[in-house]
């Protein structure tokens, strides 16, 4: 494990270097914005110019830009569309570099701890890369190794993100993003701590132990703050199944619902990054039943139990058109200065998100709306109304719940699943008791060492 004198803590010299590297690209983004404004460019042209400038930065900044693009209302739609196109994958580290990194994490004799270690990375992303290996015990494992100086890069890029959002404020101050940015920053810092991610894996393993889901198991003695070694889970990505028969697609979608909403409604915990790449599916064979694999636990949000009370209350209140209940749910979530106009605006988005959860019938998520148009009308109307209400503060605890719900919905769209989502939601909630939830959460977190 890393000692108290951590050589890769957030170092001032590394942060200054990253600021200089990214700052030039951010300057290019600002220049593109100013030039397009002066020449009468529209939002789509300006957004593309800024995306092109940001695309040169790579690393955490691109990951953050992608992330904020998935938070409804945080960015104007033209900019959110362009930022979602950013690719955060970094070039894989070469073998000499990997060898040095592994020496830093596990010592000079690190190779003796493995029977086999694949020199070429199986996957490279914005914060690190994954190598396939086999332990001395003969177990196939995945070794996720963090790139050097990521703490410094993240701190530098968080500062640059705030600069970027201040740029947007000059043209549209509909949304007060201050709490949302703090939330994004905190989750990104947590993603750097692989010891915490190992605890997240243990937590989800316990929460889903009786479900048709598999969670990697961290390997003792082979994990540090910047290296996590876990069981390798074989399976096919969910996009492999988009043309499968309806029964198979429905079964996969039902499993997705279970592994996301179950921890949320029973433990107030969510997997905060439910995009398709973080799941795979294993077909039934002689060794194991068909099941869903969860593959990444860097972004996990643990909520106060009362937040889930708001989730449950909002579904019930929307179902029975209880305006006071809807307003109270928004209060529980942290929305401030509520008035009738703001409640009406927020309710447009809430009814869109909750529609499948209050419609007691078998349906698709979009229910006849083209995937490319899904949610656009609602986003536009909410934004139009909020413009008249002054800056509206997005509560930090709302950010990842909403983002994750949208990511889950996108997976259902790809799978073209036809399910009774309302029944599944109410089954997951059961006879809701916030005190019982708090007790379950405390026990589960203690068991995982969180």
Secondary structure as GFF3:
##gff-version 3
##sequence-region A 1 450
A	DSSP	alpha_helix	12	38	.	.	.	ID=ss1
A	DSSP	alpha_helix	43	54	.	.	.	ID=ss2
A	DSSP	alpha_helix	59	69	.	.	.	ID=ss3
A	DSSP	alpha_helix	77	83	.	.	.	ID=ss4
A	DSSP	alpha_helix	95	106	.	.	.	ID=ss5
A	DSSP	three_ten_helix	110	113	.	.	.	ID=ss6
A	DSSP	beta_strand	114	117	.	.	.	ID=ss7
A	DSSP	beta_strand	123	124	.	.	.	ID=ss8
A	DSSP	beta_strand	128	135	.	.	.	ID=ss9
A	DSSP	beta_strand	140	146	.	.	.	ID=ss10
A	DSSP	alpha_helix	150	169	.	.	.	ID=ss11
A	DSSP	beta_strand	175	176	.	.	.	ID=ss12
A	DSSP	alpha_helix	178	191	.	.	.	ID=ss13
A	DSSP	alpha_helix	194	207	.	.	.	ID=ss14
A	DSSP	beta_strand	213	215	.	.	.	ID=ss15
A	DSSP	beta_strand	227	231	.	.	.	ID=ss16
A	DSSP	beta_strand	236	237	.	.	.	ID=ss17
A	DSSP	three_ten_helix	238	241	.	.	.	ID=ss18
A	DSSP	alpha_helix	246	267	.	.	.	ID=ss19
A	DSSP	beta_strand	269	271	.	.	.	ID=ss20
A	DSSP	three_ten_helix	276	278	.	.	.	ID=ss21
A	DSSP	beta_strand	279	282	.	.	.	ID=ss22
A	DSSP	beta_strand	291	294	.	.	.	ID=ss23
A	DSSP	beta_strand	300	302	.	.	.	ID=ss24
A	DSSP	alpha_helix	305	319	.	.	.	ID=ss25
A	DSSP	alpha_helix	323	333	.	.	.	ID=ss26
A	DSSP	alpha_helix	340	358	.	.	.	ID=ss27
A	DSSP	three_ten_helix	371	373	.	.	.	ID=ss28
A	DSSP	alpha_helix	376	386	.	.	.	ID=ss29
A	DSSP	beta_strand	392	393	.	.	.	ID=ss30
A	DSSP	alpha_helix	396	415	.	.	.	ID=ss31
A	DSSP	alpha_helix	421	429	.	.	.	ID=ss32
A	DSSP	alpha_helix	434	448	.	.	.	ID=ss33
###
